[in-house]
Amino acid sequence: MTWCARKVATSRLAGAFVLLLAFAGSASAQSGDAGRGEYIFAAGGCAGCHTDTKNNGQLLAGGRELKTPFGSFYGPNITAHPTAGIGTWSDADFIRAVRQGRRPDGAHYFPVFPYTSFTKISDADLVDLKTYIFSLPTSDRPNRPHDIGFPFNLRALQFGWKLLHFTPGAFRPDPSKSAQVNRGAYLTEALGHCAECHSPRNPLGGLDTAMLFAGDRNPPGGGRVPNITPDAETGIGKWSDGDLEDLLGSGMTPDGDSVGGEMGEVVAKSTSKLTPEDRKAMIAYLRQLKPIQNRVRGGGS
């Protein structure tokens, strides 16, 4: 074989090897089940914080304002765009971000991102979720800087916040509970991250663990967040299973009204898209919570 012929053969082999690596990388990126990922996407309510619906923003392109006592945060672009979004993230990057609250460069996310609940999501569900997100249209919309003051804007301080308020680790079923209750716990605690809104917080923004799911008198953005423990006076103790199914499935309350605001979004984009079995599992889980009396609305729950 001549030198030229050997060079051409070598070039072809190198080209084939590059193509093989590219194919392998693509296969790895799509290793999850996008169909399951779409369901996880709905259960996790991902569209809510990452889509600027008020301004007709593209799905997951970011820009939605999240008001807190520490300032305004803006949901980032999590489409698969290679520079504006998370298109270069590996599965490991994605899992680390969601379960540990760490960016690919190691920096800490602010806890407005509910990794404190998402840490319980299984790796398999996160790989499926990432596969679904990467199947959606991308956006080159740049992320909007957060509007938060010193010293709350220092990411390094989040390490200390995590020591106080973050317990990492995947969900572990309670062997003393039924399979239905454990499924409901996973949906409610991990994917649905319901405690993040339905619990009061301390001055540093950490969840008051003694009052989980008992509602919040002073949530970010104003208003009241109801008590969803089975307390008969101030919670959902007097609600029937049918009442709770109506709320989660259609947003209808026992008095014939319908939920609005952020809970209306949760129903429309998340709980209404769950299977009836999963909604029943969530109800079964809420039923067995410790009743906590917390009157978050004047004169009643």
RAFENKA-V491585 format. One record per residue. RES is the residue in one small letter. SS is DSSP state (@ for helix, = for strand, . for the rest). PSI is psi in whole degrees, -180 to 180 (* if undefined). OMEGA is omega in whole degrees, 0 to 359 (NA if undefined). Layout:
RES;SS;PSI;OMEGA, RES;SS;PSI;OMEGA
This chain:
m;.;132;180, t;.;166;179, w;@;-43;180, c;@;-43;181, a;@;-40;178, r;@;-37;180, k;@;-43;179, v;@;-44;180, a;@;-43;179, t;@;-42;179, s;@;-40;179, r;@;-41;178, l;@;-41;179, a;@;-42;179, g;@;-42;179, a;@;-38;180, f;@;-41;177, v;@;-44;178, l;@;-39;179, l;@;-43;178, l;@;-41;179, a;@;-41;179, f;@;-42;180, a;@;-40;178, g;@;-41;178, s;@;-42;180, a;@;-39;179, s;@;-41;181, a;@;-27;182, q;.;28;185, s;.;-18;180, g;.;179;180, d;.;107;183, a;@;-32;178, g;@;-47;175, r;@;-37;180, g;@;-35;178, e;@;-38;179, y;@;-43;177, i;@;-39;179, f;@;-45;179, a;@;-46;182, a;@;-33;181, g;@;-8;179, g;.;35;186, c;@;-32;184, a;@;-29;187, g;@;-55;185, c;@;-19;187, h;@;12;180, t;=;126;181, d;.;72;184, t;@;-32;181, k;@;-33;181, n;@;25;178, n;.;39;180, g;.;156;179, q;.;148;179, l;.;123;175, l;.;11;180, a;.;0;175, g;=;-177;176, g;.;-8;181, r;.;133;180, e;=;134;177, l;=;106;184, k;=;137;178, t;=;168;176, p;.;-13;182, f;.;-2;182, g;=;-172;181, s;=;130;175, f;=;153;181, y;=;124;181, g;.;135;182, p;.;163;174, n;.;118;178, i;.;26;170, t;.;172;183, a;.;22;176, h;.;135;188, p;.;-24;181, t;.;-44;181, a;.;-25;183, g;.;-142;185, i;.;27;186, g;.;-22;180, t;.;1;182, w;.;139;172, s;.;171;174, d;@;-41;180, a;@;-40;177, d;@;-45;182, f;@;-46;180, i;@;-42;179, r;@;-41;181, a;@;-48;186, v;@;-39;186, r;@;-21;182, q;@;-9;181, g;.;38;181, r;=;136;175, r;.;165;177, p;.;-29;179, d;.;3;177, g;.;-13;181, a;.;152;182, h;=;140;171, y;.;151;173, f;.;146;185, p;.;5;169, v;.;-25;170, f;.;117;191, p;.;52;177, y;@;-18;178, t;@;-27;173, s;@;-41;183, f;@;-18;179, t;.;-22;182, k;.;-8;181, i;.;139;181, s;.;153;177, d;@;-42;182, a;@;-43;179, d;@;-36;180, l;@;-37;176, v;@;-41;177, d;@;-41;179, l;@;-46;179, k;@;-41;180, t;@;-41;178, y;@;-46;180, i;@;-39;181, f;.;-11;177, s;.;-8;184, l;.;161;177, p;.;145;180, t;.;166;178, s;.;142;178, d;.;17;180, r;.;124;180, p;.;152;178, n;.;141;178, r;.;132;180, p;.;144;177, h;.;149;179, d;=;77;181, i;=;145;184, g;.;172;177, f;.;140;3, p;.;6;185, f;.;-15;180, n;.;0;182, l;.;113;182, r;@;-31;182, a;@;-30;180, l;@;-18;181, q;@;-21;176, f;@;-46;178, g;@;-38;178, w;@;-41;180, k;@;-38;179, l;@;-32;182, l;@;-33;194, h;@;3;186, f;.;124;175, t;.;98;183, p;.;155;176, g;.;142;181, a;.;159;179, f;.;137;177, r;.;119;180, p;.;147;177, d;.;113;184, p;.;-16;179, s;.;-7;181, k;.;161;179, s;.;164;177, a;@;-37;180, q;@;-46;180, v;@;-40;178, n;@;-38;176, r;@;-42;178, g;@;-37;178, a;@;-44;180, y;@;-44;180, l;@;-40;186, t;@;-45;183, e;@;-43;187, a;@;-74;185, l;@;-52;183, g;.;-17;181, h;.;45;186, c;@;-32;181, a;@;-25;183, e;@;-33;178, c;.;-32;187, h;.;24;178, s;=;145;175, p;.;163;182, r;=;157;177, n;.;176;183, p;.;-22;179, l;.;3;178, g;.;6;177, g;.;151;179, l;=;140;173, d;.;98;189, t;@;-20;178, a;@;-11;184, m;@;29;181, l;.;132;178, f;.;6;183, a;.;9;177, g;=;172;184, d;=;124;179, r;.;-27;186, n;.;65;181, p;.;158;175, p;.;135;180, g;.;-3;177, g;.;-178;180, g;.;-160;180, r;.;143;175, v;=;124;189, p;.;158;175, n;.;124;179, i;.;21;169, t;.;164;183, p;.;33;174, d;.;132;186, a;.;-29;184, e;.;-45;186, t;.;-4;181, g;.;-141;184, i;.;19;184, g;.;-29;181, k;.;-3;179, w;.;140;175, s;.;167;175, d;@;-36;178, g;@;-39;177, d;@;-45;182, l;@;-37;177, e;@;-42;178, d;@;-41;181, l;@;-50;183, l;@;-31;184, g;@;-35;184, s;@;-8;181, g;.;8;182, m;=;133;178, t;.;164;183, p;.;-27;180, d;.;10;177, g;.;0;177, d;.;178;177, s;=;147;181, v;.;150;178, g;.;-165;177, g;@;-142;184, e;@;-35;178, m;@;-34;175, g;@;-39;176, e;@;-41;180, v;@;-43;179, v;@;-48;185, a;@;-39;188, k;@;-9;185, s;.;-78;190, t;@;-32;179, s;@;-19;181, k;@;-4;177, l;.;159;176, t;.;154;176, p;@;-35;180, e;@;-40;180, d;@;-36;175, r;@;-39;177, k;@;-36;178, a;@;-41;177, m;@;-42;179, i;@;-44;179, a;@;-38;178, y;@;-46;180, l;@;-36;181, r;@;-34;186, q;.;4;175, l;.;157;174, k;.;126;177, p;.;132;178, i;.;126;179, q;.;119;180, n;.;100;183, r;.;97;184, v;.;-9;173, r;=;140;181, g;.;127;176, g;.;2;179, g;=;-167;184, s;.;*;NA
